[in-house]
Amino acid sequence: MNEVKANMTQDIRAQYGLRPVINVSGTMTSLGASIVVPAAVDAITRVLPQFVEMSYLHKLASKTIAELTGAEAGFVTASCSAGITLAVAAAITGSNLLAIERLPDTGGLRNEVLIQAGHMVGYGAPVEQAIRLAGGKIVPVGQATKASAYQLELSINERTAAAVYVVSHHVVDHGQIPLRTFAEICRARGVKVIVDAASEYDLRKFLEEGADVALYSGHKFLGGPTSGICAGEKAFIRDIYLQNRGIGRGMKVGKESIIGVIAALEAWKNRDHAGIRAREQSALDLWAETLADLPGINAVIVPDPTDNPLDRLKVSVDPEEARITVWDLAVALAAGDRPVIVRDHEVEHGHFYLDPCNLQPGEEHIVADRLIEELNRAQQSNEIISSDLRLRLLEGEAAILNWLD
Ligand SMILES: *Cc1c(COP(=O)(O)O)cnc(C)c1O
C-alpha cells in the first residue's frame, strides 16, 4: 500500500523511460490528449475495482450530458470519431435491431451522407472514413472553398440518411454553409444533422443552431478520459446507444471512462474559467516578453480560429535574422530531455504557435528558457540552420513505417 502511494507521487514517465514532454501544441491525441482533471482521476480510480450495472451508468451519464448541453439525452462512446460513426449508423438503422447487427451492410436502407467538401478534413484520420465505417456513402456538397444552400438542398433524395457538419480549425474557414441554414434544410427533409464539435468549448450552441446530435471529445478541453460525448434528441441517442449491439461493440467504453466523463462534466460546471484564462494569459505574456527583442522573431497573441475562449502566441521567424528556420526551431525545441512540443501545423507559412492550455504549473518558464537557449544557439551558428522542408515532410511521412525501430 505504501509502495503504491509512493509510486503515485512519482512521475510515471521516469519509471518507464518516457520523455517528460511539455505540451504547448494544444490537445493532441499524439501527446496523450489533455491533463485529466483531478475529479475524473479520482472517480476513475474508485470505480475500477467495483462492479456496476452499465445500463444504469450510461443512463446517469445521459442525465449529466443533458444537463450541461441542454439536450434531451446523451451517450458516451470511445471517442468523438466513434461518435461520428455511431451517429451515422443510428441515422441509417434507426431502432431496427436486425439492421444494427447487419451493418456495415446497408442493403435496402437509406445510407447516403452529405458533407460539405470543405469539411472533409483529417483529424488524424479522415472524417469520411468515420462515416464509411457505418456503411455510409459519402455525398460531397459543393467544392472545397464554396458550398451553397441550393447544392445541399438538391443533393437530398430518398436515399439520404444524414448530413455531417464539422466545426473546427481544420475546415475551410470561408464559403461554407452556416450551420443554421444547413440544419434547417436537412431537418425539413427528415435528414439527421450530425455536428462534429470535438474541440469546441460551447456545449449548447450547436444544438441550439439545429443539430440533431452534437459530438464532443471527452479528452480535449473537458479534461476527461479518452472518450466521446453524444448529446441530442432522445430517440436518436437511444439509436446511437443501440449500436453497441453492433459496430459500436469495438468502440465501447468501460465503466472508468463513463464515470470519468461524468466527473469531468461536473467539474466543468465549477471550473474557474476566468482564473484559468488569467493563468494562460500570464504564460502568453511571459513568452511574448521573452521573445520581444530577439532578432528575426515576431510574436503576437492571436485568438482561437473557432472562437473558443483561448488565445495562442503566434511566433513568426525570419530565418535570415534569427539564423534558423521556424521548422528547425520547432525540431530543436522538441529534442533533448525536456522536449517542448509546439503547434507546428503551419510552419510552411513561417510561424508556429505556443498554446498555453495544457501546461503544468511552472512549465511556462521552461518553455521560455528553451526558446532563449535555441535562439541564442542559432545566433552563434556560422551558417543559418535551414533544413529542406520538402525533404523533412517526406521523411516525416516515411518515419511512420519505422515506428517500431
Ligand atoms: C479531435 C477531433 C476529432 C476526433 O476526436 P477523438 O475524440 O479524438 O476521436 C474529430 N473531429 C475534430 C474536428 C477534431 O478536432
The ligand as an SDF file (V2000), in Angstrom:
LIG
                    3D

 15 15  0  0  0  0  0  0  0  0999 V2000
  -10.0600   15.7640  -32.3700 C   0  0  0  0  0  0  0  0  0  0  0  0
  -11.1070   15.7960  -33.4000 C   0  0  0  0  0  0  0  0  0  0  0  0
  -11.8290   14.6570  -33.7240 C   0  0  0  0  0  0  0  0  0  0  0  0
  -11.5020   13.3300  -33.1310 C   0  0  0  0  0  0  0  0  0  0  0  0
  -11.8390   13.2950  -31.7970 O   0  0  0  0  0  0  0  0  0  0  0  0
  -11.4890   11.9910  -30.9550 P   0  0  0  0  0  0  0  0  0  0  0  0
  -12.3480   12.1380  -29.7460 O   0  0  0  0  0  0  0  0  0  0  0  0
  -10.0420   12.0620  -30.6360 O   0  0  0  0  0  0  0  0  0  0  0  0
  -11.8650   10.8340  -31.7830 O   0  0  0  0  0  0  0  0  0  0  0  0
  -12.8410   14.7290  -34.6410 C   0  0  0  0  0  0  0  0  0  0  0  0
  -13.1290   15.8990  -35.2320 N   0  0  0  0  0  0  0  0  0  0  0  0
  -12.4540   17.0220  -34.9710 C   0  0  0  0  0  0  0  0  0  0  0  0
  -12.8450   18.2810  -35.6580 C   0  0  0  0  0  0  0  0  0  0  0  0
  -11.4170   17.0130  -34.0330 C   0  0  0  0  0  0  0  0  0  0  0  0
  -10.7320   18.1270  -33.7650 O   0  0  0  0  0  0  0  0  0  0  0  0
  1  2  1  0
  2  3  1  0
  2 14  2  0
  3  4  1  0
  3 10  2  0
  4  5  1  0
  5  6  1  0
  6  7  2  0
  6  8  1  0
  6  9  1  0
 10 11  1  0
 11 12  2  0
 12 13  1  0
 12 14  1  0
 14 15  1  0
M  END
$$$$
